[in-house]
Amino acid sequence: MNWTKQQLRTHVQVIQGETPPTIVLQNATYLNNVLRQWLNANIWIYEDRIVYVGDRMPHNHEGCEIVDCEGKYIVPGYIEPHVHPFQLYNPQTFASYAAKRGTTTFISDNLMLLPLPHEKALSFMDDINKELPYSFYWWCRYDSQTKLQNEEEVFSDKLFRQFLDHPYVLQGGELTNWPQVLKGDDKTLHWMQETKRRGKKVEGHLPGASERTLTKMAVLGVDCDHEAMTGEEAVLRMSLGYTTSLRYSSIRPDLPEILEEMLRIGVSSFDRVMMTTDGSTPTFYKNGVTDEVLRIALDKGVPLEDAYAMVSYNIARHYGMDHLHGMVAPGRLANLNILEDPRQPTPEKVLSKGVWVQDEPATEFDWSRYDIKPYTLDWTLTEEDLHQTARAGIDMVNAVITKPYKSEVDFGVEELSKEHDECFFSLVDHKGKWRISTMLKGFATHVSGFVSSYSNSGDILLIGKSKRDMLAAFERMKEIGGGIVLVENGEVVCEIPLTLNGGFSTEPMEVVMEQQDRLVHALKDRGYTFVDPIYSLLFFSSTHLPYIRITPSGIVDVLKNEVLFPVVMR
């Protein structure tokens, strides 16, 4: 945040009594993270900044909003340190929902920005901070998490430099291609070094990593990791000097057990620990965002001051922005949560950049400025496009892990039996240039036609028992400008319009939650047995997970980094 010299002079004038504050929180009990104490003070705010915290009240308070906080508790606005802001929702709708529950700062994945023209992606990062009353920061991805045909073009040296030099970019990563780095990928290692030279962090992605691997990655520059799946794994990362981000997400909801184990092991310092919801799908947030994570930590016995620091002060210090965030102190952004009780972390009122978010009408954001708009597909699919092109079928081990298998089902038929759990499965280029088709085992027994433009690569997934219904679902997806569509006997069962580049919705979170809920129930009624089908759609193409993936380059063996069956041009 860059205040002008004139703004800074005005802030000083407020302290001197020459200019009135815009808001004063009087008689406040607030958490001082440096002293780890709850103190009493009056908090003066001028526009978007805290300018004074102390005993005095302003002599000049003309036009000032004075809020009596007697009996209330003030904590810094919560920070989400690891956001994937495109899980059907978009950054604006997610932030609007989360802010009402106290989370007003977001450190976000830039994957959704990579397909955009570079200048538009960069201006987007500026504009969203200027136009919305929330604080958005970003990562700089080193790889696409899939196997693109034009990887070198998308991940150019120019793009890396532009992102890493941007003031709202705080870190490189998350580092999903770390196995390639260990095998000798010097390009990624170079950009890790460039990240560190700029004083920014490198975020790991190290699930199941051994002590040896964690040590190697720390030596290569990784600062933080969010992939601990047990308390013991979290403590191992802490002991090796990592900042450790504890995850509570729709695919890994094991935070309660992790905290229990950490406390049982005897962890008494949480200074290098953060908490994240890791870009969960919409319905997971029905009970809250960071406030729900805090509730879990408090219920498990994490000390009050530590729990609040893990979602504010610790994060701000890790990223070197505690001069702006994570503290109730002069000079910081006026991101503050007013609580009825510190053991009840969902705030009754929230200030974000000095604005009461509960009173703020939903802000319309013009996505079209950045070439983010509904899909307009000027091509169509035929049954011939669904013919088999790859002999290796894909078998779902769980919602996100897939392995190869050999199907004995006749691919040439128009419709498959519902007596088994194999489906036709295709990935088609969203520009209509290529396709690849195989069999998918384990997704469902009774899904007739299912299409999604929501995928890791932005291309179109088709799954189903009936090629006719798959094509009908595709046509409906075209009509609504992108989205997820389930068709049965030629009729639409349910759909989620995703009119922003086929991947995310403009609807409020609450609406998307209802749509997702209906879709998940419909899929489970038709034989989907895993945790979260939205994650399945996202990860079918994700090459940071084992063992076999369907990608824009073809069917890929992840461990060998080989294309087994390439895509076919249409």
Beta strands, then each sheet from edge to edge (+ up, - down):
strand 1: 23-32
strand 2: 37-46
strand 3: 49-54
strand 4: 65-68
strand 5: 73-76
strand 6: 78-83
strand 7: 103-108
strand 8: 135-140
strand 9: 169-175
strand 10: 201-204
strand 11: 224-225
strand 12: 243-247
strand 13: 273-276
strand 14: 336-339
strand 15: 349-352
strand 16: 355-356
strand 17: 393-396
strand 18: 402-405
strand 19: 422-428
strand 20: 434-441
strand 21: 449-452
strand 22: 460-464
strand 23: 483-488
strand 24: 491-497
strand 25: 548-551
strand 26: 554-557
strand 27: 562-566
strand 28: 568-569
sheet 1: 3+ 2- 1+ 4+
sheet 2: 3+ 2- 1+ 5+ 14- 15+ 16-
sheet 3: 6+ 7+ 8+ 9+ 10+
sheet 4: 11+ 12+ 13+
sheet 5: 18+ 17- 20- 19+ 22- 21+ 23- 24+
sheet 6: 18+ 17- 20- 28+
sheet 7: 25+ 26- 27+
end
